[in-house]
Amino acid sequence: MTVREDHGEQAAATAAPGTVEAAGPDSRAQGAADGARGPLKVMVVDDHPMWRDAVARDLAEAGFDVVGTAGDGAQAVRRARAAAPDVLVLDLNLPAKPGVEVCRELVASTPALRVLVLSASGEHADVLEAVKSGATGYLVKSASTRELIDAVRRTAAGDPVFTPGLAGLVLGEYRRLASEPAPVAPDEPKAPRLTDREREVLRLVAKGLSYKQIAERLVISHRTVQNHVQNTLGKLQLHNRVELVRYAIERGLDDA
């Protein structure tokens, strides 16, 4: 059993105004390795053994280092903490602990972890709940092998990747969340000061641009964009891109 191979329709789109470019014919050889650091480490979590093994095999054949698999939520948390993957490919419908709880728990303890949800469900409620729990991207299981490989690579780079039609939904939810006043503690400390470059990157993140698009816009490297985002998350004591976008929209940076 393998992920459906379909070279026709592109099933990954970013939350940016543009869409993810279709992966090229040699996408299996591109991006699986992260420079001199070696292959990207990936872990696959799904309660269906045949599907789980097929996805793990396809990713391994594409050059990723599959450091582990898991069949339930509790097992996923334990094994992910031990194996320290760069990207967790995660199903939502899991026994023992739901996928959203696995995502929330692992991202909270390991902010550098990227989570790509691979689910049979395309329900809006499931997508939004996954993103709120800290997932970077969301693909439905009708995605082709090529699309999955491209999505894992982009997720590792921090780019939001979604099945077509879901990106706009997620960006709309960002804006809805930002329109709701966040509770403010009476003794809340003054917001940390961001550098001009960090504010510029934050503004473009709030507009929905991917890290690659931000790098091209500002004529800086993709790695530099990631560093600015991580520094900003640390300064603001935020945990993921959802919280970062909400912070920016609340302050009108998306309209700047």
Protein Blocks (a to p, Z undefined) as FASTA:
>chain_A
ZZdddfkbccbdcfbfbdcddddfklmmgokagcjnopaddddddfbfklmmmmmmmmmm
nopacfbdcfbfklmmmmmmmnopabdcddfbdghiafklmmmmmmmmmmmbccddddfb
fcfklmmmmmmnopabdcdfkbcfklmmmmmmmmmnopacddehjlmmmmmmmmmmmmpc
cdddfklccdddddfklmmmmmmmmnopafklmmmmnopafklmmmmmmmmmmmnopabf
klmmmmmmmnopmmZZ
